[in-house]
Amino acid sequence: MIKTAILTVSDSCSAQKRDDVSGRTISSLLRGNEFGVCEYKIVADEQEDIRNELVHLADELKVDIVFTTGGTGLGPRDVTPEATAAVCDRMVPGLAETMRLEGLKNTPNAMLSRAVAGIRGSTLIINLPGSPRGARESLEAILDVLPHAHDMLLGRGHNEHKHDH
């Protein structure tokens, strides 16, 4: 099973002024597959808090994939991509590009997403939009490739393709 965590980034959810529908949406999509949600947290839109939580999930809890939801737009408090990039060793731009392309099929606003995806150690960190619909559509766009990405991070992803040239 692939060990996952969900980190909701939202001032209003962290202050318990709003229900975290996006986090629950992500969780329900993951639980039906080969993913296990082992950790679920909510933090405010503060770069340091987001960075600290991502480091904790990757370095201490050794989560395979962290999904963030929220904080990827153009608002002054939207700092999730910066916090994510700050803790990642390498970026995986194709995941974010695919999510934006899929989102554009439904709304031109998808091009305004600043979501990123990257790797810290052997943990994949993926920013998803904060809206439940955006989070669901984005995750559905990349879900099928994540087991292979996980295998590659563990050094066993290319074995079946070594001699295909």
HUDAFEN-V640225 format. One record per backbone hydrogen bond with DSSP energy under -1.0 kcal/mol. CO is the residue of the C=O (numbers start at 1). NH is the residue of the N-H. E is the energy in kcal/mol with one decimal. If there is no record, write none. Layout:
co:CO nh:NH e:E
co:CO nh:NH e:E
//
This chain:
co:2 nh:36 e:-3.0
co:3 nh:64 e:-1.9
co:3 nh:65 e:-1.8
co:4 nh:38 e:-2.7
co:5 nh:67 e:-3.0
co:6 nh:41 e:-2.6
co:7 nh:69 e:-2.0
co:8 nh:43 e:-2.8
co:10 nh:14 e:-2.2
co:11 nh:15 e:-1.6
co:12 nh:17 e:-3.1
co:12 nh:18 e:-1.1
co:13 nh:16 e:-1.4
co:19 nh:21 e:-1.7
co:20 nh:24 e:-1.4
co:21 nh:25 e:-2.3
co:22 nh:26 e:-2.4
co:23 nh:27 e:-2.3
co:24 nh:28 e:-2.3
co:25 nh:29 e:-1.7
co:26 nh:30 e:-2.1
co:27 nh:31 e:-2.4
co:30 nh:33 e:-2.1
co:34 nh:2 e:-2.5
co:36 nh:4 e:-3.3
co:39 nh:6 e:-2.1
co:41 nh:8 e:-2.9
co:43 nh:10 e:-2.8
co:44 nh:46 e:-2.6
co:46 nh:50 e:-2.5
co:47 nh:51 e:-2.9
co:48 nh:52 e:-2.7
co:49 nh:53 e:-2.1
co:50 nh:54 e:-2.5
co:51 nh:55 e:-2.5
co:52 nh:56 e:-2.2
co:53 nh:57 e:-2.5
co:54 nh:58 e:-2.3
co:55 nh:59 e:-3.2
co:56 nh:60 e:-1.3
co:56 nh:61 e:-2.3
co:57 nh:63 e:-2.4
co:64 nh:124 e:-2.7
co:65 nh:5 e:-1.9
co:66 nh:126 e:-3.0
co:67 nh:7 e:-2.9
co:68 nh:128 e:-2.4
co:69 nh:9 e:-2.9
co:71 nh:80 e:-1.6
co:72 nh:114 e:-2.9
co:75 nh:78 e:-1.6
co:77 nh:79 e:-1.2
co:79 nh:83 e:-2.3
co:80 nh:84 e:-2.6
co:81 nh:85 e:-2.7
co:82 nh:86 e:-2.0
co:90 nh:119 e:-3.3
co:92 nh:95 e:-1.2
co:93 nh:97 e:-2.6
co:94 nh:98 e:-2.3
co:95 nh:99 e:-2.1
co:96 nh:100 e:-2.3
co:97 nh:101 e:-2.6
co:98 nh:102 e:-2.5
co:99 nh:103 e:-2.3
co:100 nh:104 e:-2.0
co:102 nh:105 e:-1.1
co:103 nh:106 e:-1.7
co:103 nh:107 e:-2.2
co:107 nh:110 e:-1.5
co:108 nh:111 e:-1.4
co:109 nh:112 e:-2.0
co:110 nh:113 e:-1.7
co:116 nh:127 e:-2.4
co:117 nh:92 e:-3.3
co:118 nh:125 e:-3.3
co:119 nh:89 e:-3.0
co:119 nh:90 e:-1.5
co:120 nh:123 e:-2.5
co:123 nh:120 e:-2.7
co:124 nh:66 e:-2.9
co:125 nh:118 e:-2.5
co:126 nh:68 e:-2.7
co:128 nh:70 e:-1.7
co:131 nh:135 e:-3.0
co:132 nh:136 e:-2.5
co:133 nh:137 e:-2.8
co:134 nh:138 e:-2.3
co:135 nh:139 e:-2.4
co:136 nh:140 e:-2.7
co:137 nh:141 e:-1.5
co:139 nh:143 e:-1.9
co:142 nh:145 e:-1.3
co:145 nh:149 e:-2.3
co:146 nh:150 e:-2.6
co:147 nh:151 e:-2.2
co:148 nh:152 e:-2.5
co:149 nh:153 e:-2.2
co:150 nh:154 e:-1.4
co:151 nh:156 e:-2.7
co:152 nh:155 e:-1.7
co:158 nh:161 e:-2.0
co:161 nh:164 e:-1.4
//
